[in-house]
Amino acid sequence: MVQQIKKLMTVYEDKARIEAEMVLASDLQRKFFPESLHSVPPYQFAGFYEPASQCGGDWWTYFETEDQFVVCICDVTGHGLQSALITSAACAVVASFKAKIQGPAKLMEALNRAVMETSRGALNMTCLVAAFDKNSNQVTYCNASHEAPYFLAPKKGQKRSAIQVFEDVNGPRLGERLEADFSESKLSFERGTSFLFFSDGLKDLMSSEQQAFEERRTMKTLLKIDDPAFSAQQILELFKKDTAEWRGQEVLVDDLSYFIVKHSAAQ
């Protein structure tokens, strides 16, 4: 009996140590994210993140250059500690590119090498990098199989047809192969346009009746943005309210992350 008690104590101590390390890992991963609110004309940013477990595979960030406001959103296969390790590699790559970014495609190529070398093909990551021009109403983006962002210019009485999408998916998931080609696309938008970037955890959000949030609910929330004066933070709060009401007490089946980029309507 004494030996059994000793064994149980060892198991308990190991479990407590692992749980403590997971808490530390979770705290560290949250430090990968910048401040959730940011505003430097002509762009505002407001973001949300909640992992499905202590550590997650979603990550987003933003940074500025003299002429651009750059955002990046990533989603690693699955969630948990392994996925979180891949996001740490992505975080390091983006940090090294901030002062010398040559375009979204070049950054994506570097991210692909980092994911491939870190996971050796065991895990993949979808990713989207978008560079908003500070001097024109244009955005250049590169999409590695990530969920396409939505955007619209808020107006009263608008219909679903007002919602547009980043149409081009330019490359494979990161980490699938070392020699992968990534290209850029460019689009123009109206002043005052709002953009929604998200991981697939948004559409997969389940209700108590086990129904997914899906595209229909996402569009319905977007159409509530009918005032050009809405800030990025106000739009984010709309999504937080609608997703919380839909989810109720249900646990997340996947990491949940999304953010808003709002262009100024002022001339």
Contacts in CASP RR format, 6 or more apart in sequence:
PFRMAT RR
TARGET T0000
AUTHOR 0000-0000-0000
METHOD contacts of the structure
MODEL  1
MVQQIKKLMTVYEDKARIEAEMVLASDLQRKFFPESLHSVPPYQFAGFYE
PASQCGGDWWTYFETEDQFVVCICDVTGHGLQSALITSAACAVVASFKAK
IQGPAKLMEALNRAVMETSRGALNMTCLVAAFDKNSNQVTYCNASHEAPY
FLAPKKGQKRSAIQVFEDVNGPRLGERLEADFSESKLSFERGTSFLFFSD
GLKDLMSSEQQAFEERRTMKTLLKIDDPAFSAQQILELFKKDTAEWRGQE
VLVDDLSYFIVKHSAAQ
22 54 0 8 1.000
22 55 0 8 1.000
22 81 0 8 1.000
23 54 0 8 1.000
25 54 0 8 1.000
25 55 0 8 1.000
25 81 0 8 1.000
25 84 0 8 1.000
26 51 0 8 1.000
26 54 0 8 1.000
26 55 0 8 1.000
29 51 0 8 1.000
29 55 0 8 1.000
29 56 0 8 1.000
29 84 0 8 1.000
29 87 0 8 1.000
29 88 0 8 1.000
30 49 0 8 1.000
32 59 0 8 1.000
32 61 0 8 1.000
32 87 0 8 1.000
32 88 0 8 1.000
32 91 0 8 1.000
33 49 0 8 1.000
33 59 0 8 1.000
33 60 0 8 1.000
33 61 0 8 1.000
34 61 0 8 1.000
34 62 0 8 1.000
34 63 0 8 1.000
36 46 0 8 1.000
36 47 0 8 1.000
36 48 0 8 1.000
36 49 0 8 1.000
37 45 0 8 1.000
37 46 0 8 1.000
37 47 0 8 1.000
37 232 0 8 1.000
37 233 0 8 1.000
38 44 0 8 1.000
38 45 0 8 1.000
38 46 0 8 1.000
38 62 0 8 1.000
39 45 0 8 1.000
39 232 0 8 1.000
40 64 0 8 1.000
40 69 0 8 1.000
41 264 0 8 1.000
42 134 0 8 1.000
42 263 0 8 1.000
42 264 0 8 1.000
42 266 0 8 1.000
43 69 0 8 1.000
43 132 0 8 1.000
43 134 0 8 1.000
43 261 0 8 1.000
43 262 0 8 1.000
43 263 0 8 1.000
43 264 0 8 1.000
44 231 0 8 1.000
44 232 0 8 1.000
44 233 0 8 1.000
44 260 0 8 1.000
44 261 0 8 1.000
44 262 0 8 1.000
44 264 0 8 1.000
45 62 0 8 1.000
45 69 0 8 1.000
45 71 0 8 1.000
45 232 0 8 1.000
45 259 0 8 1.000
45 260 0 8 1.000
45 261 0 8 1.000
45 262 0 8 1.000
46 231 0 8 1.000
46 232 0 8 1.000
46 233 0 8 1.000
46 235 0 8 1.000
46 236 0 8 1.000
46 259 0 8 1.000
46 260 0 8 1.000
46 262 0 8 1.000
47 60 0 8 1.000
47 236 0 8 1.000
47 257 0 8 1.000
47 258 0 8 1.000
47 259 0 8 1.000
47 260 0 8 1.000
48 236 0 8 1.000
48 239 0 8 1.000
48 240 0 8 1.000
48 256 0 8 1.000
48 257 0 8 1.000
48 258 0 8 1.000
48 259 0 8 1.000
49 58 0 8 1.000
49 59 0 8 1.000
49 60 0 8 1.000
49 255 0 8 1.000
49 256 0 8 1.000
49 257 0 8 1.000
50 252 0 8 1.000
50 255 0 8 1.000
50 256 0 8 1.000
50 257 0 8 1.000
51 57 0 8 1.000
51 58 0 8 1.000
51 79 0 8 1.000
51 80 0 8 1.000
51 252 0 8 1.000
51 255 0 8 1.000
51 256 0 8 1.000
52 79 0 8 1.000
52 80 0 8 1.000
52 251 0 8 1.000
52 252 0 8 1.000
52 253 0 8 1.000
52 254 0 8 1.000
52 255 0 8 1.000
52 256 0 8 1.000
53 79 0 8 1.000
53 80 0 8 1.000
54 80 0 8 1.000
54 81 0 8 1.000
55 79 0 8 1.000
55 80 0 8 1.000
55 81 0 8 1.000
55 83 0 8 1.000
55 84 0 8 1.000
56 76 0 8 1.000
56 79 0 8 1.000
56 80 0 8 1.000
56 83 0 8 1.000
56 84 0 8 1.000
56 87 0 8 1.000
56 255 0 8 1.000
57 74 0 8 1.000
57 75 0 8 1.000
57 76 0 8 1.000
57 78 0 8 1.000
57 79 0 8 1.000
57 80 0 8 1.000
57 83 0 8 1.000
57 84 0 8 1.000
57 86 0 8 1.000
57 87 0 8 1.000
57 255 0 8 1.000
58 73 0 8 1.000
58 74 0 8 1.000
58 75 0 8 1.000
58 76 0 8 1.000
58 79 0 8 1.000
58 87 0 8 1.000
58 199 0 8 1.000
58 201 0 8 1.000
58 255 0 8 1.000
58 256 0 8 1.000
58 257 0 8 1.000
59 73 0 8 1.000
59 74 0 8 1.000
59 76 0 8 1.000
59 87 0 8 1.000
59 90 0 8 1.000
59 91 0 8 1.000
59 257 0 8 1.000
60 71 0 8 1.000
60 72 0 8 1.000
60 73 0 8 1.000
60 74 0 8 1.000
60 197 0 8 1.000
60 257 0 8 1.000
60 259 0 8 1.000
61 71 0 8 1.000
61 72 0 8 1.000
61 91 0 8 1.000
61 94 0 8 1.000
62 69 0 8 1.000
62 70 0 8 1.000
62 71 0 8 1.000
62 72 0 8 1.000
63 70 0 8 1.000
63 94 0 8 1.000
63 98 0 8 1.000
64 70 0 8 1.000
65 98 0 8 1.000
65 101 0 8 1.000
66 134 0 8 1.000
67 133 0 8 1.000
67 134 0 8 1.000
67 135 0 8 1.000
68 101 0 8 1.000
68 131 0 8 1.000
68 132 0 8 1.000
68 133 0 8 1.000
68 134 0 8 1.000
69 131 0 8 1.000
69 132 0 8 1.000
69 134 0 8 1.000
69 261 0 8 1.000
70 101 0 8 1.000
70 104 0 8 1.000
70 129 0 8 1.000
70 130 0 8 1.000
70 131 0 8 1.000
70 132 0 8 1.000
71 129 0 8 1.000
71 130 0 8 1.000
71 132 0 8 1.000
71 197 0 8 1.000
71 259 0 8 1.000
71 261 0 8 1.000
72 90 0 8 1.000
72 94 0 8 1.000
72 107 0 8 1.000
72 127 0 8 1.000
72 128 0 8 1.000
72 129 0 8 1.000
72 130 0 8 1.000
73 127 0 8 1.000
73 128 0 8 1.000
73 146 0 8 1.000
73 197 0 8 1.000
73 198 0 8 1.000
73 199 0 8 1.000
73 257 0 8 1.000
73 259 0 8 1.000
74 87 0 8 1.000
74 90 0 8 1.000
74 111 0 8 1.000
74 125 0 8 1.000
74 126 0 8 1.000
74 127 0 8 1.000
74 146 0 8 1.000
74 174 0 8 1.000
75 125 0 8 1.000
75 126 0 8 1.000
75 127 0 8 1.000
75 146 0 8 1.000
75 147 0 8 1.000
75 199 0 8 1.000
75 200 0 8 1.000
75 255 0 8 1.000
75 257 0 8 1.000
76 83 0 8 1.000
76 84 0 8 1.000
76 86 0 8 1.000
76 87 0 8 1.000
76 123 0 8 1.000
76 124 0 8 1.000
76 125 0 8 1.000
77 83 0 8 1.000
77 123 0 8 1.000
77 124 0 8 1.000
77 125 0 8 1.000
78 123 0 8 1.000
78 254 0 8 1.000
78 255 0 8 1.000
79 254 0 8 1.000
79 255 0 8 1.000
82 123 0 8 1.000
83 123 0 8 1.000
85 118 0 8 1.000
86 115 0 8 1.000
86 118 0 8 1.000
86 119 0 8 1.000
86 123 0 8 1.000
86 125 0 8 1.000
89 114 0 8 1.000
89 115 0 8 1.000
89 118 0 8 1.000
90 111 0 8 1.000
90 114 0 8 1.000
90 115 0 8 1.000
90 125 0 8 1.000
90 127 0 8 1.000
92 114 0 8 1.000
93 107 0 8 1.000
93 110 0 8 1.000
93 111 0 8 1.000
93 114 0 8 1.000
94 107 0 8 1.000
94 111 0 8 1.000
96 110 0 8 1.000
97 106 0 8 1.000
97 107 0 8 1.000
97 110 0 8 1.000
101 107 0 8 1.000
101 131 0 8 1.000
103 129 0 8 1.000
103 131 0 8 1.000
103 140 0 8 1.000
103 142 0 8 1.000
103 184 0 8 1.000
104 129 0 8 1.000
104 130 0 8 1.000
104 131 0 8 1.000
104 140 0 8 1.000
104 141 0 8 1.000
104 142 0 8 1.000
104 184 0 8 1.000
105 142 0 8 1.000
105 170 0 8 1.000
105 182 0 8 1.000
105 183 0 8 1.000
105 184 0 8 1.000
107 129 0 8 1.000
107 142 0 8 1.000
108 127 0 8 1.000
108 129 0 8 1.000
108 142 0 8 1.000
108 144 0 8 1.000
108 174 0 8 1.000
108 182 0 8 1.000
109 180 0 8 1.000
109 182 0 8 1.000
111 125 0 8 1.000
111 127 0 8 1.000
111 129 0 8 1.000
111 144 0 8 1.000
111 174 0 8 1.000
112 144 0 8 1.000
112 174 0 8 1.000
112 175 0 8 1.000
112 178 0 8 1.000
112 180 0 8 1.000
112 182 0 8 1.000
113 178 0 8 1.000
115 123 0 8 1.000
115 124 0 8 1.000
115 125 0 8 1.000
115 174 0 8 1.000
115 175 0 8 1.000
116 174 0 8 1.000
116 175 0 8 1.000
116 177 0 8 1.000
116 178 0 8 1.000
119 175 0 8 1.000
121 175 0 8 1.000
121 176 0 8 1.000
123 175 0 8 1.000
124 173 0 8 1.000
124 174 0 8 1.000
124 175 0 8 1.000
124 176 0 8 1.000
125 144 0 8 1.000
125 173 0 8 1.000
125 174 0 8 1.000
125 175 0 8 1.000
126 144 0 8 1.000
126 145 0 8 1.000
126 146 0 8 1.000
126 147 0 8 1.000
126 173 0 8 1.000
126 174 0 8 1.000
126 199 0 8 1.000
127 143 0 8 1.000
127 144 0 8 1.000
127 146 0 8 1.000
127 174 0 8 1.000
128 141 0 8 1.000
128 142 0 8 1.000
128 143 0 8 1.000
128 144 0 8 1.000
128 146 0 8 1.000
128 147 0 8 1.000
128 149 0 8 1.000
128 166 0 8 1.000
128 197 0 8 1.000
129 141 0 8 1.000
129 142 0 8 1.000
130 139 0 8 1.000
130 140 0 8 1.000
130 141 0 8 1.000
130 149 0 8 1.000
130 166 0 8 1.000
130 195 0 8 1.000
130 197 0 8 1.000
130 261 0 8 1.000
131 139 0 8 1.000
131 140 0 8 1.000
131 141 0 8 1.000
132 138 0 8 1.000
132 139 0 8 1.000
132 261 0 8 1.000
132 263 0 8 1.000
133 139 0 8 1.000
133 140 0 8 1.000
136 188 0 8 1.000
137 188 0 8 1.000
137 189 0 8 1.000
137 190 0 8 1.000
137 191 0 8 1.000
137 193 0 8 1.000
137 263 0 8 1.000
138 186 0 8 1.000
138 187 0 8 1.000
138 188 0 8 1.000
138 189 0 8 1.000
139 186 0 8 1.000
139 187 0 8 1.000
139 189 0 8 1.000
139 195 0 8 1.000
140 184 0 8 1.000
140 185 0 8 1.000
140 186 0 8 1.000
141 166 0 8 1.000
141 168 0 8 1.000
141 184 0 8 1.000
141 185 0 8 1.000
141 186 0 8 1.000
141 187 0 8 1.000
142 170 0 8 1.000
142 171 0 8 1.000
142 182 0 8 1.000
142 183 0 8 1.000
142 184 0 8 1.000
142 185 0 8 1.000
143 166 0 8 1.000
143 168 0 8 1.000
143 169 0 8 1.000
143 170 0 8 1.000
143 171 0 8 1.000
143 185 0 8 1.000
144 169 0 8 1.000
144 170 0 8 1.000
144 171 0 8 1.000
144 172 0 8 1.000
144 173 0 8 1.000
144 174 0 8 1.000
144 182 0 8 1.000
145 169 0 8 1.000
145 171 0 8 1.000
145 172 0 8 1.000
145 173 0 8 1.000
146 169 0 8 1.000
146 199 0 8 1.000
147 198 0 8 1.000
147 199 0 8 1.000
147 200 0 8 1.000
147 202 0 8 1.000
147 203 0 8 1.000
148 165 0 8 1.000
148 166 0 8 1.000
148 167 0 8 1.000
148 169 0 8 1.000
149 165 0 8 1.000
149 166 0 8 1.000
149 195 0 8 1.000
149 196 0 8 1.000
149 197 0 8 1.000
149 198 0 8 1.000
150 163 0 8 1.000
150 164 0 8 1.000
150 165 0 8 1.000
150 195 0 8 1.000
150 196 0 8 1.000
150 218 0 8 1.000
150 219 0 8 1.000
150 222 0 8 1.000
151 163 0 8 1.000
151 164 0 8 1.000
151 165 0 8 1.000
151 166 0 8 1.000
151 189 0 8 1.000
151 193 0 8 1.000
151 194 0 8 1.000
151 195 0 8 1.000
151 196 0 8 1.000
152 158 0 8 1.000
152 162 0 8 1.000
152 163 0 8 1.000
152 164 0 8 1.000
152 193 0 8 1.000
152 194 0 8 1.000
152 222 0 8 1.000
152 225 0 8 1.000
153 162 0 8 1.000
153 189 0 8 1.000
153 190 0 8 1.000
153 191 0 8 1.000
153 192 0 8 1.000
153 193 0 8 1.000
153 194 0 8 1.000
153 228 0 8 1.000
154 192 0 8 1.000
154 194 0 8 1.000
154 225 0 8 1.000
154 226 0 8 1.000
154 227 0 8 1.000
154 228 0 8 1.000
154 230 0 8 1.000
155 162 0 8 1.000
155 226 0 8 1.000
155 228 0 8 1.000
156 226 0 8 1.000
156 227 0 8 1.000
157 226 0 8 1.000
158 223 0 8 1.000
158 226 0 8 1.000
159 223 0 8 1.000
160 219 0 8 1.000
160 223 0 8 1.000
162 223 0 8 1.000
163 219 0 8 1.000
163 222 0 8 1.000
163 223 0 8 1.000
166 185 0 8 1.000
166 187 0 8 1.000
167 185 0 8 1.000
168 185 0 8 1.000
170 182 0 8 1.000
170 183 0 8 1.000
170 184 0 8 1.000
170 185 0 8 1.000
171 180 0 8 1.000
171 181 0 8 1.000
171 182 0 8 1.000
171 183 0 8 1.000
172 180 0 8 1.000
174 180 0 8 1.000
189 263 0 8 1.000
191 263 0 8 1.000
191 264 0 8 1.000
191 265 0 8 1.000
191 266 0 8 1.000
191 267 0 8 1.000
192 228 0 8 1.000
192 262 0 8 1.000
192 263 0 8 1.000
192 264 0 8 1.000
192 265 0 8 1.000
193 262 0 8 1.000
193 263 0 8 1.000
194 225 0 8 1.000
194 230 0 8 1.000
194 232 0 8 1.000
194 235 0 8 1.000
194 260 0 8 1.000
194 261 0 8 1.000
194 262 0 8 1.000
194 263 0 8 1.000
195 260 0 8 1.000
195 261 0 8 1.000
195 262 0 8 1.000
195 263 0 8 1.000
196 218 0 8 1.000
196 222 0 8 1.000
196 235 0 8 1.000
196 239 0 8 1.000
196 258 0 8 1.000
196 259 0 8 1.000
196 260 0 8 1.000
197 258 0 8 1.000
197 259 0 8 1.000
197 260 0 8 1.000
197 261 0 8 1.000
198 218 0 8 1.000
198 257 0 8 1.000
198 258 0 8 1.000
198 259 0 8 1.000
199 254 0 8 1.000
199 255 0 8 1.000
199 256 0 8 1.000
199 257 0 8 1.000
199 258 0 8 1.000
200 254 0 8 1.000
201 252 0 8 1.000
201 253 0 8 1.000
201 254 0 8 1.000
201 255 0 8 1.000
201 256 0 8 1.000
201 257 0 8 1.000
202 213 0 8 1.000
202 218 0 8 1.000
202 243 0 8 1.000
202 256 0 8 1.000
202 257 0 8 1.000
202 258 0 8 1.000
203 212 0 8 1.000
203 213 0 8 1.000
203 214 0 8 1.000
203 215 0 8 1.000
203 218 0 8 1.000
204 212 0 8 1.000
204 213 0 8 1.000
204 253 0 8 1.000
204 254 0 8 1.000
205 212 0 8 1.000
205 213 0 8 1.000
205 243 0 8 1.000
205 246 0 8 1.000
205 247 0 8 1.000
205 252 0 8 1.000
205 253 0 8 1.000
205 256 0 8 1.000
206 212 0 8 1.000
206 213 0 8 1.000
206 247 0 8 1.000
206 250 0 8 1.000
206 253 0 8 1.000
207 213 0 8 1.000
207 246 0 8 1.000
207 247 0 8 1.000
207 248 0 8 1.000
207 250 0 8 1.000
208 248 0 8 1.000
208 249 0 8 1.000
208 250 0 8 1.000
213 243 0 8 1.000
213 246 0 8 1.000
217 242 0 8 1.000
217 246 0 8 1.000
220 242 0 8 1.000
221 238 0 8 1.000
221 239 0 8 1.000
221 242 0 8 1.000
224 238 0 8 1.000
225 235 0 8 1.000
225 238 0 8 1.000
228 265 0 8 1.000
229 265 0 8 1.000
230 262 0 8 1.000
231 262 0 8 1.000
232 260 0 8 1.000
232 261 0 8 1.000
232 262 0 8 1.000
233 260 0 8 1.000
235 260 0 8 1.000
235 262 0 8 1.000
236 259 0 8 1.000
236 260 0 8 1.000
239 258 0 8 1.000
239 260 0 8 1.000
243 256 0 8 1.000
END
